[in-house]
Structures are given as structure tokens and as C-alpha cells.
Amino acid sequence: MRAPATHWARIGESTFAAGIWFLYGAHALLGRRLLRLLLWPVVLFYAATQPRARRASLDYLARLQAAHGVLGAAPGARHWLRHLMSFAETLLDKLLATSGRYAWTAVRLEGQGHVDTLLARRQGALLVTAHVGCLELCQALASRLPGLRLTVLVHTKHAQRFNAILRRLNPASQVELLQVTEVSAATAVELERRVRAGEFVAIAGDRVPVGGGRTAVVPFLGAPAAFPVGAYVLASLLACPLLMLGCVREGAGHVVRFELLARELTLPRAGREQALRHWTAQFAARLEALLLRAPYDWFNFFPFWDTPHAPSGAGVQQQTLA
């Protein structure tokens, strides 16, 4: 019998403050090209000590290749090492973006018109996103789009440590990191207040809730996978627009993409489960399309297709960006 998969929140992420500050300082002294050479021993050490991450990376890449053939060959060691290196470089990009040292000329926006329209109307929205690319670039856009205020839902101890570093780099950020373990009724009321005030709230749509909450099983890279439904339940409660936010590497820079999923999402009393599966499938399909553009930019290093899940339902369970 196959052992039950461990929930992602119980898998420790090796994100250490000292290592992150080393990345930041080394980049300032050496530049990116030399830093890449220094990163390889770190990535090799991580690969040697984190077999679960290796297996999860290879599983994801194999499914991506089988479904779309974008890698050109069956993935092996060089592919999952490239995947881990992409993650290491993205940690650096997070720091540079937050501190204002990332070259904004290397960032291209897609779908900015959706955000501009909402800002002009002083209308808030819910952003459903995923663990792809450098999401801190999306957060740092608040300084480039006047009037944009963003609340990012985060979770877990490693996120607290990392986000403390980000705050230290940019205390004046227009982004607020809201630490939650679940979106309770009180949290939903607070989020509604923010959206009504014209703010944006970002929530992850690619990790099953920490409390083992509600999900919908939809096709993803050729196989059924459980995705959380909390973002769509929350969007219906807030009666606000729902956008998908993505950020992936493009050449020497990144592309930040906004896609309008619904101007106002409603969940009918009859057929609620089908509606939740519909919106979840919409998100999964758009995420899959995004990954075809940047195959090495999805950073869920756990057994994603084996994640324990529960059927979708009315509860607003937590899923966050970290």
C-alpha cells in the first residue's frame, strides 16, 4: 500500500535568513553572472539533502513533458537541477524586487488594462495566483501603479521569516502581508472592508488548505489534481471582480500577467459544486498555459498530485501565498 502523502505545510522549506542575506550581499558585490556560479554548490547540496523536492520536481516535469512535450526529452537530472536553480535565482529576484534594485525595464506587463480600469473606478478585487515565478515583482508593482494597495495572505513560519526580511528591505511598501491560518468569518469581514475601500487581495489557488479544507479535483497536466476552492467562495462572498495574477521568467526578465476571470463571481445555490469545479478548472487551465511559457517556474516541491483533499463545499478554508 502506498503511504499517504504528506501535506505541503508539514514539509519544511529550507529557507534560512542567513542564506538569503548572503544572496543579497553576494549579488551586490559580484553581480548576477558570478553569483550563479556560487549558487550551484548550494543547489547541489539542497538536491542531495532534499530527496522529496527532487522527486516532486521530476514528477512535475515528467507530467509537463508527457502532456505538452515542451522539454524536448524525458526529464532527468539536468532538468530537475535546472528547476532547483530557477528557484534559487527567484529567491534573489524576490529580494531585488522588494528593495527596488530589480531593473524594471526587464518587466513586461500583460493585461494591465484590467487593473487600470478598476483603479480608475476605485474598485477593489480579488487576485488568485500561484507559486510561479517572482510574485514579489507583482507586489512591487504597487509602487508603479498609483492607488494600488495590495494585501497578500501568507502562512507558515518560513513565510514569517522571509517576509520580515522583505519588510526590512522596503518598510514603505504599499503591500501588507496578512498572516492567517484560515479565512474565518472575521477575516472575511476585514477583507470585504479592504476590497470595498478599493484595495486588492491576493490569495493562492494552487495549494490545498492547511486545515485539510475544501477542494475541487480538476484536470491538470494530464491527470486529476486537487485545487482549493476558497478563492472562488471568497470572491462570491465579496461580490467583487476576480483576476488571475501570474509572473514568470521571460528571457532576461519577467512578464507579469493579469487575466480577468469574472467581473462578479456568483455561486448558485443549485449547482454550487459544479460552479466551484468550473472556476477551479478555469484557473488550472490558465496556470497550465502559463507554465508552457516558463516550465521551470512552478515552485511546489511536494507531491502535488498525491495531496490529501476533501470535496468542495461552502467553507472558506485558508490557502495563501506562502
Secondary structure, DSSP 4 states (H G I P E B T S, - for coil): -PPPPPPGGGS-----HHHHHHHHHHHHHHHHHHHHHHHHHHHHHHHHH-HHHHHHHHHHHHHHHHHH-TTSS---HHHHHHHHHHHHHHHHHHHHHHHT-S-GGGEEEESHHHHHHHHHHT--EEEEE-SBS-HHHHHHGGGTSTT--EEEEE-SHHHHHHHHHHHHH-TT-SEEEEE-SS--HHHHHHHHHHHHTT-EEEEESSS--TTS-BEEEEEETTEEEEEE-HHHHHHHHHT--EEEEEEEEETTEEEEEEEEEESS----STTHHHHHHHHHHHHHHHHHHHHHH-TT-B---S-GGG---B---S--------
